[in-house]
């Protein structure tokens, strides 16, 4: 309280001096405007009680290192290039503070690089960073990676359900275990830092990153953020950033899940109160738990790009909320700031960005930033603040004291990658994430001793069930062989059937010689990641209803149909629901697809509940805050085997659009309506 009073007195005196010294009323107005912003921040944004407290020994070490650094060395700490665009010699010459591998980037450009290959690259770049023969610096670098549902860039790693499925499980303790497993598999490859968790709260499911969100409910996101941070980094009072843990990143600050139209990297027009109440709750949870880095978001808030937003990055995040780690940019996100390019953006540094994520254009950006400090465009105090934050995290993480990557306890331990115990936790997550939407006549659980037809192109397709950010960035161009140790959904069905004396016949197109007792059809969205996943509508297979045709063909033959729907979001599937006796939202279960069968055959009842409401109309924008939104199935819905079915076989399948006369026009009603084709 006393500090607060002193701050007010000092601030008041400072304003008096500034205003009296101002040459114009306009300048005085600018000072007052800045103060109003700060006051507004304190009205809406909390001062967090962050579990990782300031430590005088850490601060002294940081100050000692900082006092010896040249400007060139400081700027190098703020540059983060990508492994495909730097050499070991570049690292030796510049001493980059960090580097990353983008989605689909591998050591030696080899998709099948071994854990030893990853460690070897980490070791080479680390040794080059501490070699002071060229740059005069021995500050260790750190490697960041997008391990967003397991160590998903590495062949053979355990891939957990994407966040949307984990949200349906609503099990924070399980999520913390998953994060710790991820940390250990990451450390087995010599990497220090993970770009997770994503804490977006999605308001429009057409956004292609919806599956990276745990829920439309900020409360789940807040709780999960804390669990993931603790799982990755360890608890502040226990094994915080020990040799079993990695640095975490809460991302993307802030409002990425609330852009107009679900437009990736688009504009969020929420009020500041809603920005906090809805979109910032993950930061309350994650930062309180001690997350050491925050990634700035691509999106804008009311027209201003977050990478250049001083009010949010500095006044709110750092000054008001008390975050003392560093802010890292997203992939060339600084280049989208008004007046900036990938090679030149003093505005981002001045706004509070501490590390440029600059995959390709790092050399020119380094030179330009250096020149901008020398000519006063960027204040030296801002550079010192950024580097102090980076060094603080490195000291806390023990990077100055730990052995080099090749000599750390978990490095190169191939047994950790896809370890059986890790896969069992992933299987548990699959079982708990499945949501039963329809179960007509108690179709589920199934008897494994029957003749079972397994159809659909998702049945024996580990890549499809894993979705984006799975080995490759978009999750495409993978085969089952790229997931050694993983299992498809069909693998699990076959195992249950054979153990019970039944028969599971795989037939993607649903053809058969002997009529089955039941058909399980596994279908859904193809893998995608950001950008490519954005949609104009939530209609599933708009214009090409091949999966619906398969379901209806089987149903017309008197065969009970169980649909297992793979998707990164709720979708308008009324027609597919009508054609199904049972319908399971499986989300994107990851590498342990066999666990789906455990629930289908009753080894475990359904536990998952919708963490996103399910749309009833194809034209719904799915704005979660809109009171007129009446979902087909509400948030929190999920049947168990004993529950009464609530969905009929006659859900509305009519698609309408507005014409110039604002009169609805029928496009699809069972079949395509004239004049549409």
CORJO-V616657 format. One line per field, one symbol per residue. ss: DSSP state (H for helix, E for strand, - for the rest). psi: psi as a letter, one per 30 degrees, with the letter a starting at -180 (. if undefined). Layout:
ss = ???
psi = ???
This chain:
ss = -HHHHHHHHHHHHHHHHHHHH---HHHHHHHHHHHHHHHHHHHH-----------HHHHHHHHHHHH---HHHHHHH-EEEEHHH--HHHHHHH---EEEE-----HHH-----HHHHHHHHHHHHHHHH-----------EEEE-----------------HHHHHHH--HHHHHHHHHHHHHHHH-----EE---E-----------HHH-----HHHHHHHHHHHHHHHH-------------E-EEEEE--HHH-HHH----EE---HHHHHHHH-HHHHHHHH----EEEE---EE--EEHHH-HHHHHHHHHHH-----EEE----HHHH----E--E-HHHHHH---EEE----HHHHHHHHHHHHH-----HHHHHHHHHHHHHHHHH--------HHH------HHH---HHHHHHHHHHHHHH-EEEEEHHH--------EEEEE------HHHHH-------------HHH----E-HHHHHHHHHHH---EEEE-----------EEEEEEE--------------E------HHHHHHHHHHH---EEEEEEE-----E-HHHHH---EEEEEE----E--HHHHHH-------------E------------------E-----E---------------EEEE-----EEEEE---E-----
psi = eeeeeeeeeeeeeeeeeeeffkflfeeeeeeeeeeeeeeeefeekljkikfjlkkeeeeeeeeeeeffkleeeeeefgkjlkffglleeeeeeehkflllklkgklkghjegkleeeeeeeeeeeeeeefjgfefgkgkklkkkliifiliffkkflkjlkleeeeefehieeeeeeeeeeeeeeeffggkfkkillkgkjkfjffkfgeffkelfjfeeeeeeeeeeeeeeflkegchkhaggllkljklkjkgfgglkggjkgakkglleeeeeeefgffeeeeeefgkflkkllflljhfkkefgjeeeeeedeeeefgkgalkklljgffffkkgllffjifeeeffgkekkjieeheeeeeeeeeefeegfekkeeeeeeeeeeeeeeeeefgffflllefglefkgjfffjgkeeeeeeeeeeeeffkkjekikhhekllkfgljkkjlkffehjeeeffalhjdlefglhllfffikflkleeeeeeeeeefggakjjkjeggllekklflkjjjlaklklakdffklflgkkhkfiheeeeeeeeeefggkkkjkjjklglkljheeeeegkekkkjfbifafhfffefeeeggeklkfkkkfklkkfkfgkfhjfgjffjjleklkfkklleflkkfkaghkkgkkklkaeggkkkkekielkkkgk.
